[in-house]
């Protein structure tokens, strides 16, 4: 029987903080996952600066901020990726991302395979 490959979904639960992102990696390793997956995007490429939030977002985030402002806080920068990918390698877990930015995807691909 083939081994099941487990991917831990970190998503945007790092809140734009590299230290939280690393703790999510650690939690995935401790849980026995084979990979951890983050979301990568730039808020400016997803929504207009004055876009309103969905009802569920209003319930759990600051009501006065726009969706753009909320998403901006959740971005992982290229520099954060440059720190996070090697950290995953050191911890022995595969790094995956749901990319909405090709430039970052290419950067991560190069860090992983070159």
C-alpha positions in Angstrom: 0.0 0.0 0.0 1.2 3.5 -0.8 2.0 5.9 2.0 -0.5 8.7 2.4 1.0 12.2 1.8 -0.4 14.7 4.4 -0.4 18.4 3.7 -1.0 20.8 6.6 -2.9 23.9 5.5 -1.3 27.0 7.1 -3.1 29.3 4.6 -3.0 32.9 6.0 -3.1 31.9 9.6 0.4 33.4 10.1 -1.3 36.9 10.0 1.7 38.2 8.0 4.1 37.4 10.9 7.2 35.2 10.0 7.5 33.9 13.6 3.9 32.7 13.5 4.5 31.1 10.1 7.5 29.2 11.5 5.4 28.1 14.5 2.8 26.7 12.0 5.6 24.8 10.2 6.7 23.4 13.6 3.2 22.4 14.4 2.9 20.6 11.0 6.2 18.8 11.7 5.0 17.8 15.2 1.7 16.5 13.8 3.6 14.3 11.3 2.6 16.2 8.1 4.7 15.7 5.0 4.2 19.2 3.8 2.9 22.6 4.9 1.0 24.9 2.5 0.7 28.7 2.7 -1.2 31.2 0.5 0.8 33.8 -1.3 -0.7 36.9 -2.8 -0.5 40.7 -3.1 -3.7 42.4 -1.9 -3.4 44.9 -4.7 -3.8 42.1 -7.2 -6.9 40.6 -5.6 -9.2 43.5 -4.6 -9.8 47.2 -5.1 -8.5 49.4 -2.3 -12.0 50.3 -1.2 -13.6 46.8 -1.5 -16.0 46.0 1.3 -15.7 42.8 3.3 -17.9 39.8 3.2 -20.3 39.4 6.2 -18.3 36.6 7.8 -15.2 38.8 7.6 -17.0 41.6 9.3 -17.8 39.3 12.2 -14.1 38.4 12.9 -12.1 41.4 11.9 -12.0 45.2 12.3 -15.2 46.5 10.8 -13.7 49.9 9.9 -10.9 48.4 7.6 -11.5 47.6 4.0 -11.0 44.1 2.5 -7.8 45.4 0.9 -6.4 46.5 4.3 -7.3 43.2 5.9 -5.6 41.2 3.1 -2.6 43.5 3.1 -1.9 42.4 6.7 -2.0 38.7 5.6 0.7 39.0 2.9 3.9 37.0 3.1 6.6 39.1 1.5 9.3 37.7 -0.8 11.8 38.2 2.0 9.6 36.1 4.3 9.5 33.3 1.7 13.3 33.5 1.5 13.4 32.7 5.2 10.4 30.3 5.3 11.4 27.9 2.5 14.9 27.1 4.0 13.3 26.8 7.4 10.9 24.1 6.1 13.9 22.3 4.5 15.8 22.4 7.8 12.7 21.0 9.6 12.4 18.2 7.0 9.0 19.2 5.7 8.0 20.1 2.1 6.9 23.7 1.4 3.9 24.3 -0.7 2.0 27.4 -1.6 -1.2 28.4 -3.2 0.2 31.1 -5.4 -1.6 34.1 -6.7 1.8 35.6 -7.5 4.0 34.0 -10.2 7.1 35.9 -9.2 7.0 34.5 -5.7 6.2 31.0 -7.0 9.3 31.2 -9.2 11.4 32.4 -6.3 10.3 29.6 -4.1 10.7 27.0 -6.8 14.3 28.2 -7.3 15.0 28.1 -3.6 13.6 24.6 -3.3 15.2 23.0 -6.4 18.5 24.9 -7.1 
